[in-house]
């Protein structure tokens, strides 16, 4: 996926802007692996083999996305992946 494509995409749920996290690129600077996150609803859309997976929640399967999320854990910057969204981890009070 070319970076220029990101400017043409928006969240299919609320039309929010998408932030990009690049994991791997090819020699032509195309994004092979990474994810997009909606700035509004915080939904995460994986990019696999250069293709953004932007299906509605009801057509997504967590068990298929889990290996990617586990692989990309360090890129999530401490956020959790729940219901196809990035969320803050729960704080435990003393």
Protein Blocks (a to p, Z undefined) as FASTA:
>chain_A
ZZklmmmpccfklopacddddfbdcfkopafbdcdddfklopacddeehiacfbdfklpc
fklmmmmmmmmmmmnnopaceehiacddddddZZ
